[in-house]
Amino acid sequence: MSAYVAKRLATAIATLVLASMVVFAVLEILPGDPARLMLGMNASADQLQLLRDQMGLNAPLPWRYLHWAGGLLSLDFGRSYTYSVPVIDLVRERLAVSLPLALIALALSTVIAIPVGLFSAGRRGRAGDTLAMGTAQLGVAIPNFWFALMLIYVFAVWLRLVPAGGFPGWSAGAWQALRSLLLPALALALPQAAILARVTRSALIEVLNEDYIRTARAKGLPYRAVLWRHALRNAMIPVLTILGLQFAFLLAGTIIIENVFYLPGLGRLVFQAITQRDLIVVESVVMLLVAAVIAVNLIVDLSYAIIDPRLRNRQ
């Protein structure tokens, strides 16, 4: 098991280093001058040169990369060109919105999808299976911003149960903060639950055709016990893969939902930083999200070995 963990950890570190090089190189070649954007079009050449020196933009690219990467390792993300505050403070403030939002959406997606997938696989080919998978296909086809608008209309405008947008902050109380995140989390969770339900059903149907399932049934085990105790665990590898990908998407890909509900999360921060050419914010937040994706994938890989010991034995 230790060799399996060491190999996966080395792969994750190498991927992180390579990703940092790609992110830095891609953002550096984007058009636009942060110093020009900050000082305006009427700034003189001397003023631009002085500001670029202060921001370190005139240093050689390799030195700038090493300085930036070294800062990331020590959690020193630099200082925002636009907000004139440490980037880590901006990230911490916005992460307090995006991380709970992603976790709530992932929990809702899992709670909805796993039972639906089990129900559908247990009634394969029947009316219940057709209805469940037809609904899931509809959930895959409809974009999450449409769900968001419908949820706002029903629960915020019509029933007036939750706020239509905004985030009061955790200082206003956990309940008030969670109420403001409920609709965005549900809008994010529904399409992801539809995908996860279909994957769960397909994985379960494949497992249910295995010989050991037929043996368990021949021994007299109830179908429900076979489905929950034997089939579900062995069908979890593709389900965990999708869950890992979904968490990465929910953490990094919420720009539209955050704008619909006017949430001050990481997605809006990156969008604003790109429009303002605040490279240090974009680079740092993107690398933080990349590191989160790699960490989640590493956890998923390690969970494979826990669920199915044959995988680590092959390594």
NORURBEL-V295518 format. One record per helix or strand of 2 or more residues. SS is the DSSP state (H for helix, E for strand). FROM is the first residue (numbers start at 1). LEN is the number of residues. If there is no record, write none. Layout:
SS,FROM,LEN ; SS,FROM,LEN
This chain:
H,2,27 ; H,34,6 ; H,45,11 ; H,61,13 ; H,87,36 ; H,127,15 ; H,144,15 ; H,170,3 ; H,174,35 ; H,211,8 ; H,223,12 ; H,236,17 ; H,255,6 ; H,266,10 ; H,279,29 ; H,309,6
